[in-house]
Amino acid sequence: MAQEILLKVENLKKYFPITKGLVLQKHIGDVRAVDDVSFEIRRGETLGMVGESGCGKTTTGRTLLQLYRPTAGQILYKDRDLCKMRDKELKPFRPKLQIIFQDPYASLNSRMTVENIISEAMIYHRIVPKSESRKRVEELLDLVGLNTNFARRFPHEFSGGQRQRIGIARALATNPDFIVCDEPISALDVSIQAQVVNLLEDLKNQLGLTYLFIAHDLSMVRHISDRVAVMYLGRIVELTSKHKLYEDPKHPYTKALLSAIPIPDPEIEEKREVIVLKGDVSSPSKVIKGCNFAPRCPEVMKQCWEADPQYREIDKEHYCACHLYN
């Protein structure tokens, strides 16, 4: 039986306006952070999202949660379109859609105790009565592998890994269905990264969670994800299962990304081909005719400069936007 679709995203766009002038604020263009993105996230799965810095991964995650309001498109959560809801209508849905932020130092209020940080949302949304919040905080601290006595301490007393565990406990406080993991390990020491990823996997299995896991580390994405979406300049260029993506990538950009993963065996590492892309990523405010990867693509063809490639299914549950397969 097919898995239930928890989130369905259709033609999602998020543009940030570029203005000129201090008073009149004349609109002169847009930064197309997310540009016509469509995908589904199934209940209980982890969808990995990878790409270079500035490609729109974080903006996509925050737009799914309505932290950024989309410019256009649909985000269907249990067949309800979040994009059409006003703030008051969104309130009942917010506890079920949570985020773990990238920076464990900036994302915790330094003036609040750990107990207040974790309990704030659960009290606001009336998940538990205020009188029982302390007990629930201790349960969550124990769940993420922290001492329950830490509840009265402040964030500056903890290491980066411990702070991120507090951030995870805060995200779990409202009993969510779906969590955006926005590069949750990139600011941590390498020795701590595996511990946090293993914790996220354990929590997913234990609590039946669904993740959008945003990351730069392709090896870690392969470890934790069920399917992987590759983004370039605000668009998804390839999406499929992790096995298909890593064993048989189709899009030239995906091939270049995967060729950059180091291999532990020095003999294989010496012989393998690394695809080096020429030039820099274009500005997301610049409108490019044709494929936006054409200026850097090693397999570019004439039609790549003339028309946008269609994002479509090229094999069973393997989606790609490339003229090589159109």
Protein Blocks (a to p, Z undefined) as FASTA:
>chain_A
ZZddfbdcehiacdddddedjklopafbdcdfbghiaddddehiacddeddehilpmmmm
mmmnomaccfbdcddeehiafklpcfklmmmmmmmpccddfblmlmpcfkbcfklmmmmm
mmmnomacfklmmmmmmmmmmmnopafklmmpcfklpcfklmmmmmmmmmmmnopabdcd
ehkllmpcfklmmmmmmmmmmmmmmnopacddddfblmlmmmmpmbdcddeehiafbdcd
fklmmmmcfblklmmmmmmpccfblklmmmpccdddehjdddfkbccehjfklmmmckbc
fklmmpccddddfbghiacddfklZZ
